[in-house]
Each structure stands twice: as structure tokens, then as C-alpha cells.
Amino acid sequence: MDRVILHSDLNNFYASVECMLHPELKDKCVAVCGSEENRHGIVLAKNEAAKKLGVKTAETIWQAKAKCPHLEIVSPHFEEYAKYSKLVRQIYMQYTDLIEPFGLDECWLDVTGSRLLFGDGVTIAEKIRREVKEKTGLTVSVGVSFNKVFAKLGSDLKKPDAVTEISRDNFKEKVWHLPADSIIGVGKSTYKRLSDFGIHTIGDIAAASHEFFKTHFGKAGTMLWQYANGLDESPVRHQDYKPPAKSIGHGLTLKSDLENYEEVWRVLFHLCRSLENSLRKQNVLAASCAVSVKDSELKVREFQTPLKCATHSAYEIAGQLFALFKQKYVWSKNVRALTVRAVKLSGEDDEVQMSLFSDEQPDEKRERMERAAYELENKFGKGTVTFGSLMANDKLPFNDDEEDSRELYKNFKK
């Protein structure tokens, strides 16, 4: 017996929340955008009216206004988006506890075991669509299918405020003619590689041999071939499931470009303090770290290095990354943005293989100091404790919570 999987996608989520909270915006073209003053001036979301005039997510504000001169620009309010996301998920919970988020605005639901109570998949999807609209004022598009991949495709096929079913009997007619990048797992670079092989649609992926994809795309190719042929069997996770973090990152776009090593150190240390807080909250240590550098011409390079010993120390991680930056970054352009990541994570109580060739040990005195700073900030708020070297950090954005929030939601969506 086939599973019944739904994928529910809140339509134009950020913009829809803003229009609902501010009724005067309802009949206007609206885009939620980052701060131009902090150099985050891109479109994060747009409403249906702006979308019809060609406004696209991730384009700059000036590009969007060139298409739509009367576009209303609204600053993001992530706390409101989180609140409404939670309200909508409470509606989903009436039908199943198998709810797997895919960002703030999307969820998969396995309602296989709910049909005796609530009806078939389409009936449940329609109930959810109506209830979300009545209780929150938002609209959703819901895909109904026998696996997660096609359920997501279904929610993309008809928007806004719609239900689309892709069944085992009709998926070839409904899905195979779509562009290859319509299916989850195909980004720009993969789509280009597929095009180079003459593969342009989902049907082309399905028609190619499994061995071809395994040879040219590895494990990801095998998965992609299975997706196109309707063979996805991945489960919908329970609502309480929390996947183990593979990496943790924090990044910032600066108010103005960094022009020397001293400025880079200050920003790296600032970011690594946020990174340390995240590592401590999740009770994990990092055995390796990476820094991503975006220069003034928007070119991005990333450098990675192992740490001397597994740690969550901001000072240790920042020191390693600063040395790596000085070694690897060729200073032909000033620095516009920096992102730091902790990788190769392990639990604080996990056994760690010690090196035979190093006697490096954590600095216990510094660990006590950093632990005390963490606990004070955790109790009294961010910025309660700081370091003298960070007090002259005048190139940080006015409010880096926005950037941290978007980084969090981006990772969550993955």
C-alpha cells in the first residue's frame, strides 16, 4: 500500500505575513528586503502582485524597482515569521505527528495513518488549506503524492492556495515534461552538467541509465535517478526529530569593506564568539573550521583547516582562521563579507582520538573565562560581556541579528 505524503508550502510567506499585519499593503506590490544600509539590499520575498511584474527573490532592490517602480519595500521581521510558522504547524499536528520542516514555510506530512479519521490525502490537504486560511489569514499550496519528492513538486505546480495530487498512475504525465531543475537536488551547477549531457527534463533523467548517473554523478546521481523514477522512499521524520548538525556557521556582510588584517581579526573574533555560543548550546566541539571570504567584487573563496584539538573556544578558532586567512587570501581586493564555520563536530563527552605527534591540550584558564562569559550572556543577553579589541568594531552592521537569523533559517531549510 502506498504512503500518503503531503508537502505544504506557505505562499510568499514573508511578504504574506507583512501584508496581513499591515492591511494597507494588501493591494500593493510588496517586497521584503534586507537593509541597504547594511549592504543586504536584496529581495528576500515578494507578494503575488510583485511576482507578476517579474520581481524575483535574491535580486537587488534597484533591479526590482526597475521592473516595478511603485514597489513597497518592507524590512523583515523574523520573529513574526517564526510565530506564524509555529501557528501553522499546530494545525498540521491535528492530522499527524510525522511533520518534517523544510524551512520556516514548508513541511512534509505523512498522513498515511490518518486516512480512517480524516479521509484520503486530497481531502486532508483541502482541510489543511482551508483551516490555515481561516485561522491565520495565510494561504498554502499543498502537494499530495506517494513520496516526498513528488509531494514537493505537487506544491510547486499550482500556486497560490491550491492542492495538486501526483499519483503513481499519473506522475509520468504530470512530472516528466518538467525542466530537470524542477526536482529537488538539482541546482544551477548540476543543471548545467545535465544540459551538457543533453538531459533537460525530469523525463530525460528517468530515461537515462542508472549506471550513467552513478558513473558521472556518484551517490547524488543515483539518488537523482531514483527521484525521477518515483523511487524515493525517504521517511517523513517525527516532529520532535532533530538531525545532528554537520556544521555550524555565522556570517556577516560589513557596513564597509575591511581594508587590513587588524579589521579582519576583529570581525573574525566577533563571528567566532557567536560560533562558540552555538557550539556550547548544542554541546558539541569542532575538530575543524573554515572561513569564507567575499571580496569587494563579490567573488567568494573558502579555506578550511583542522584545529589543534577539538574545541568550542572562540579565541582558538579565531586564531586558527586568522592565520589561515593571512596564509591563503591574496589581498588584491578588500573584504566585503566573512563567514566562519565549525565542522567535524563531536559531542563534548565523545571519546576523541589523540594525536601521537602533538601534546596540545585545551587552555583550562581560558576555557573557564569563556565559559563564564557564555553563561553571563546566556542569562543577561547578547553583548553583556565583550572584549576590548571588539569595542572599536565600527564596520559591523548596525544589527547583526538579521544576518544571524537568516543564516539560521538557511541552514534549517537545508
C-alpha positions as CSV (number, residue, x, y, z in Angstrom):
1,M,0.0,0.0,0.0
2,D,1.4,3.4,-1.0
3,R,2.2,6.0,1.6
4,V,0.3,9.3,1.5
5,I,2.7,12.3,1.8
6,L,1.8,15.9,1.8
7,H,4.1,18.9,1.2
8,S,2.6,22.1,2.4
9,D,4.2,25.4,1.3
10,L,3.1,28.8,2.7
11,N,2.7,31.1,-0.3
12,N,5.1,34.1,-0.5
13,F,5.4,33.6,3.3
14,Y,7.4,36.6,4.5
15,A,5.5,39.0,2.2
16,S,2.2,37.4,3.1
17,V,2.8,37.9,6.8
18,E,3.7,41.6,6.3
19,C,0.6,42.2,4.2
20,M,-1.6,40.6,6.8
21,L,-0.1,42.6,9.6
22,H,-0.3,45.8,7.6
23,P,-3.6,45.7,5.6
24,E,-2.7,49.0,3.8
25,L,-0.2,46.9,1.8
26,K,-2.7,44.3,0.7
27,D,-3.4,45.7,-2.8
28,K,0.2,46.9,-3.4
29,C,3.3,45.3,-4.9
30,V,5.4,44.4,-1.8
31,A,8.9,43.0,-1.4
32,V,10.6,42.1,1.9
33,C,14.2,43.2,1.6
34,G,17.4,43.3,3.6
35,S,18.9,46.5,4.8
36,E,20.6,48.6,2.1
37,E,22.4,50.5,4.8
38,N,24.0,47.2,6.0
39,R,24.5,46.2,2.3
40,H,22.0,43.4,2.4
41,G,19.8,45.1,-0.1
42,I,18.3,42.1,-1.9
43,V,14.8,40.8,-2.2
44,L,14.1,38.1,0.4
45,A,10.4,37.6,-0.6
46,K,7.7,39.2,-2.7
47,N,3.9,39.1,-2.8
48,E,1.9,37.8,-5.8
49,A,1.4,41.3,-7.3
50,A,5.1,42.0,-7.4
51,K,5.8,38.5,-8.7
52,K,3.5,39.1,-11.7
53,L,5.6,42.1,-12.6
54,G,8.8,40.0,-12.7
55,V,10.3,40.8,-9.2
56,K,12.5,37.8,-8.2
57,T,13.9,36.6,-4.9
58,A,17.6,37.3,-4.4
59,E,17.8,40.2,-6.9
60,T,18.9,43.6,-5.7
61,I,16.4,46.3,-4.7
62,W,17.3,48.5,-7.6
63,Q,16.7,45.7,-10.1
64,A,13.3,45.0,-8.5
65,K,12.4,48.7,-8.7
66,A,13.4,48.9,-12.3
67,K,10.7,46.3,-13.0
68,C,8.2,47.7,-10.5
69,P,8.8,51.5,-9.7
70,H,6.0,51.6,-7.2
71,L,7.3,48.6,-5.3
72,E,6.8,48.9,-1.5
73,I,9.9,47.9,0.4
74,V,9.4,46.3,3.8
75,S,12.1,45.3,6.4
76,P,12.0,41.7,7.6
77,H,10.5,40.7,10.9
78,F,11.8,37.2,11.6
79,E,10.2,36.9,15.0
80,E,6.8,37.3,13.3
81,Y,7.6,34.7,10.7
82,A,8.7,32.2,13.3
83,K,5.4,32.9,15.3
84,Y,3.2,32.2,12.3
85,S,5.2,29.2,11.2
86,K,4.6,27.7,14.7
87,L,0.8,28.5,14.4
88,V,0.5,26.7,11.1
89,R,2.4,23.7,12.4
90,Q,-0.1,23.4,15.2
91,I,-2.7,23.0,12.5
92,Y,-0.7,20.2,10.9
93,M,-0.4,18.5,14.3
94,Q,-4.1,17.9,14.3
95,Y,-3.6,15.4,11.5
96,T,-0.3,13.7,12.2
97,D,2.8,13.9,14.3
98,L,5.0,12.9,11.3
99,I,5.9,16.5,10.4
100,E,9.3,17.3,8.9
101,P,10.1,21.0,8.4
102,F,11.9,22.2,5.2
103,G,12.5,25.8,6.3
104,L,10.0,28.1,8.1
105,D,7.4,28.0,5.3
106,E,7.5,24.4,4.1
107,C,6.7,21.0,5.8
108,W,6.3,17.4,4.7
109,L,3.4,15.5,6.4
110,D,2.9,11.7,6.4
111,V,-0.8,11.2,6.8
112,T,-0.9,7.5,5.8
113,G,-2.2,6.5,9.2
114,S,-4.7,9.4,9.4
115,R,-7.0,8.4,6.5
116,L,-9.5,6.5,8.6
117,L,-10.1,9.6,10.7
118,F,-9.9,12.4,8.1
119,G,-10.3,10.9,4.6
120,D,-7.9,10.5,1.7
121,G,-4.8,12.6,1.0
122,V,-6.6,15.2,-1.1
123,T,-9.4,15.6,1.4
124,I,-6.8,16.1,4.2
125,A,-4.9,18.6,2.1
126,E,-8.1,20.6,1.4
127,K,-8.9,20.7,5.1
128,I,-5.5,22.0,5.9
129,R,-5.6,24.6,3.1
130,R,-9.0,25.9,4.4
131,E,-8.0,25.8,8.0
132,V,-4.7,27.7,7.5
133,K,-6.6,30.4,5.6
134,E,-9.3,30.7,8.2
135,K,-7.2,30.7,11.3
136,T,-4.1,32.7,10.2
137,G,-5.1,34.6,7.1
138,L,-2.3,32.9,5.1
139,T,-2.6,30.6,2.1
140,V,-0.8,27.4,1.4
141,S,-0.2,25.2,-1.7
142,V,-0.3,21.5,-0.9
143,G,1.2,18.7,-2.9
144,V,-0.2,15.2,-2.4
145,S,1.8,12.1,-3.5
146,F,3.2,8.7,-2.6
147,N,6.7,10.1,-1.8
148,K,8.3,13.3,-0.5
149,V,9.9,14.3,-3.8
150,F,6.7,14.3,-5.8
151,A,4.7,15.8,-3.0
152,K,7.1,18.8,-3.1
153,L,6.8,19.0,-6.9
154,G,3.0,19.0,-6.5
155,S,3.0,22.0,-4.1
156,D,5.1,23.9,-6.7
157,L,2.9,23.1,-9.7
158,K,-0.1,25.3,-8.7
159,K,0.1,28.4,-6.6
160,P,-1.2,30.1,-4.6
161,D,-3.9,28.5,-2.4
162,A,-4.2,25.2,-4.2
163,V,-4.0,21.4,-3.9
164,T,-2.3,19.2,-6.5
165,E,-2.1,15.4,-6.5
166,I,0.7,13.4,-8.2
167,S,-0.2,9.8,-8.1
168,R,1.6,6.6,-9.1
169,D,-0.7,6.4,-12.1
170,N,-0.2,9.9,-13.4
171,F,3.3,11.0,-12.3
172,K,4.8,10.4,-15.7
173,E,2.3,12.7,-17.4
174,K,2.5,15.3,-14.7
175,V,6.2,15.3,-13.9
176,W,8.4,14.0,-16.7
177,H,7.9,17.0,-19.0
178,L,9.1,19.5,-16.4
179,P,12.6,21.0,-16.5
180,A,15.2,19.0,-14.8
181,D,15.9,21.7,-12.2
182,S,12.3,21.4,-11.0
183,I,13.2,18.4,-8.9
184,I,14.8,18.7,-5.5
185,G,18.5,18.2,-5.6
186,V,19.2,19.9,-9.0
187,G,20.8,23.3,-8.5
188,K,22.4,25.6,-11.1
189,S,25.7,23.7,-11.4
190,T,24.0,20.2,-11.6
191,Y,21.5,21.5,-14.2
192,K,24.4,22.8,-16.3
193,R,26.1,19.5,-16.2
194,L,22.9,17.7,-17.1
195,S,22.4,20.0,-20.0
196,D,25.9,19.3,-21.3
197,F,24.8,15.6,-21.5
198,G,21.6,16.5,-23.3
199,I,19.4,16.0,-20.3
200,H,16.9,18.8,-20.0
201,T,13.8,17.3,-18.3
202,I,12.9,15.1,-15.4
203,G,11.8,12.5,-18.0
204,D,15.3,12.6,-19.5
205,I,16.8,11.8,-16.1
206,A,14.4,8.9,-15.7
207,A,15.1,7.6,-19.2
208,A,18.9,7.6,-18.8
209,S,20.6,4.5,-17.3
210,H,21.2,4.2,-13.6
211,E,24.8,3.3,-14.4
212,F,25.3,6.6,-16.3
213,F,24.2,8.6,-13.3
214,K,26.3,6.6,-10.9
215,T,29.4,7.0,-13.0
216,H,29.1,10.7,-13.7
217,F,27.4,12.0,-10.6
218,G,28.2,9.4,-7.9
219,K,25.8,8.8,-5.0
220,A,23.9,12.1,-5.7
221,G,23.3,10.8,-9.3
222,T,21.9,7.5,-8.0
223,M,19.5,9.5,-5.7
224,L,18.5,11.8,-8.6
225,W,17.7,8.9,-10.9
226,Q,15.6,7.3,-8.2
227,Y,13.8,10.6,-7.6
228,A,12.9,11.0,-11.3
229,N,11.6,7.4,-11.4
230,G,9.3,7.8,-8.4
231,L,11.5,5.5,-6.2
232,D,12.1,7.9,-3.3
233,E,11.4,6.0,-0.1
234,S,12.8,8.6,2.4
235,P,10.7,8.8,5.5
236,V,9.0,11.9,6.9
237,R,10.6,12.5,10.3
238,H,8.7,12.8,13.6
239,Q,8.0,16.4,14.6
240,D,10.4,16.0,17.6
241,Y,13.3,14.7,15.5
242,K,16.4,17.0,15.4
243,P,19.0,16.0,12.8
244,P,22.6,16.1,14.1
245,A,24.3,19.3,12.9
246,K,27.0,18.6,10.3
247,S,28.4,22.1,10.6
248,I,27.5,25.4,12.3
249,G,28.1,28.8,10.7
250,H,27.8,32.5,11.3
251,G,28.4,35.2,8.7
252,L,28.2,39.0,8.2
253,T,28.2,41.5,5.4
254,L,30.1,44.6,6.7
255,K,28.9,48.2,6.6
256,S,32.1,49.0,4.6
257,D,34.9,46.8,3.2
258,L,37.7,45.5,5.5
259,E,41.0,47.1,4.5
260,N,43.6,45.5,6.7
261,Y,44.4,42.5,8.8
262,E,43.5,44.2,12.1
263,E,40.0,44.8,10.9
264,V,39.7,41.2,9.7
265,W,40.8,39.9,13.1
266,R,38.1,41.9,14.9
267,V,35.4,40.6,12.7
268,L,36.6,37.0,12.8
269,F,36.8,37.1,16.6
270,H,33.3,38.6,16.7
271,L,31.9,35.9,14.5
272,C,33.7,33.2,16.4
273,R,32.2,34.4,19.7
274,S,28.7,33.8,18.1
275,L,30.0,30.4,16.8
276,E,31.2,29.5,20.3
277,N,27.8,30.3,21.7
278,S,26.1,28.0,19.2
279,L,28.6,25.2,19.8
280,R,28.1,25.4,23.6
281,K,24.3,25.4,23.2
282,Q,24.4,22.2,21.2
283,N,27.1,20.7,23.5
284,V,29.5,20.0,20.6
285,L,33.1,20.6,19.8
286,A,34.7,21.4,16.5
287,A,37.7,19.5,15.2
288,S,38.0,21.7,12.1
289,C,37.0,25.2,11.0
290,A,36.5,27.2,7.8
291,V,36.4,30.8,6.7
292,S,34.5,32.0,3.6
293,V,35.7,35.4,2.2
294,K,33.6,37.5,-0.2
295,D,35.7,40.3,-1.7
296,S,34.5,43.7,-3.0
297,E,33.8,42.3,-6.4
298,L,31.6,39.6,-4.8
299,K,34.0,36.7,-5.6
300,V,33.8,34.1,-2.8
301,R,36.7,31.8,-1.6
302,E,36.6,29.3,1.3
303,F,39.6,28.0,3.2
304,Q,39.5,25.2,5.8
305,T,41.9,23.9,8.4
306,P,42.0,21.3,11.2
307,L,42.1,22.6,14.8
308,K,44.9,21.6,17.1
309,C,42.4,19.9,19.3
310,A,38.6,19.7,19.4
311,T,37.2,22.9,20.9
312,H,34.5,25.4,21.1
313,S,36.8,28.2,22.1
314,A,36.2,31.4,20.1
315,Y,39.8,32.5,20.7
316,E,41.3,29.2,19.5
317,I,39.0,29.0,16.4
318,A,39.5,32.7,15.5
319,G,43.3,32.4,15.9
320,Q,43.4,29.4,13.6
321,L,41.2,31.1,11.0
322,F,43.2,34.3,11.1
323,A,46.4,32.5,10.5
324,L,44.7,30.6,7.6
325,F,43.4,33.9,6.2
326,K,46.8,35.5,6.2
327,Q,48.3,32.5,4.6
328,K,45.7,31.9,1.9
329,Y,44.0,35.2,1.0
330,V,45.7,37.2,-1.7
331,W,44.9,40.8,-0.8
332,S,44.1,42.2,-4.3
333,K,40.6,43.2,-3.2
334,N,39.2,44.4,0.1
335,V,36.8,42.1,2.1
336,R,33.1,42.7,1.9
337,A,31.8,39.7,3.9
338,L,33.1,36.9,6.1
339,T,31.5,33.7,7.2
340,V,33.0,31.2,9.7
341,R,32.0,27.6,10.1
342,A,32.7,24.8,12.6
343,V,32.9,21.4,11.0
344,K,33.7,17.8,12.0
345,L,31.6,18.2,15.1
346,S,31.5,15.8,18.1
347,G,29.7,15.7,21.4
348,E,31.5,17.2,24.4
349,D,31.6,13.7,26.1
350,D,32.6,11.8,23.0
351,E,35.9,9.9,23.0
352,V,38.4,11.7,20.8
353,Q,41.4,10.1,19.1
354,M,44.5,11.9,20.4
355,S,47.5,12.6,18.1
356,L,50.8,10.7,18.7
357,F,52.6,13.7,17.4
358,S,51.1,16.5,19.5
359,D,50.6,17.2,23.1
360,E,48.2,20.1,22.5
361,Q,45.6,20.4,25.3
362,P,42.8,22.9,25.9
363,D,43.8,26.1,27.8
364,E,41.9,25.5,31.1
365,K,42.2,29.1,32.3
366,R,40.8,30.5,29.0
367,E,38.1,27.8,29.0
368,R,36.9,29.0,32.4
369,M,36.9,32.6,31.3
370,E,35.0,31.8,28.1
371,R,32.5,29.6,29.9
372,A,31.8,32.4,32.4
373,A,31.3,34.9,29.5
374,Y,28.9,32.5,27.8
375,E,26.9,31.9,30.9
376,L,26.6,35.7,31.6
377,E,25.4,36.4,28.1
378,N,23.0,33.4,28.2
379,K,21.5,34.8,31.4
380,F,21.5,38.6,30.7
381,G,21.6,38.8,26.9
382,K,23.9,39.3,23.9
383,G,26.6,41.9,24.5
384,T,26.6,41.7,28.3
385,V,30.3,40.7,28.1
386,T,32.7,41.8,25.4
387,F,36.4,42.1,24.7
388,G,38.3,45.4,24.5
389,S,39.5,44.5,21.0
390,L,35.9,44.4,19.7
391,M,34.8,47.7,21.0
392,A,36.2,49.6,18.0
393,N,34.4,47.3,15.6
394,D,32.7,50.1,13.7
395,K,32.3,48.1,10.4
396,L,29.9,45.7,11.9
397,P,26.3,46.1,10.6
398,F,24.0,48.1,12.9
399,N,22.2,44.9,13.8
400,D,23.7,41.6,13.0
401,D,20.8,39.7,14.4
402,E,19.2,39.8,11.0
403,E,22.1,38.2,9.4
404,D,22.4,35.5,12.1
405,S,18.7,34.8,11.8
406,R,18.9,34.4,8.0
407,E,21.9,32.1,8.4
408,L,19.9,30.0,10.9
409,Y,16.9,29.7,8.7
410,K,19.0,29.0,5.7
411,N,20.7,26.1,7.5
412,F,17.4,24.9,8.8
413,K,16.0,24.8,5.3
414,K,18.8,22.5,4.1
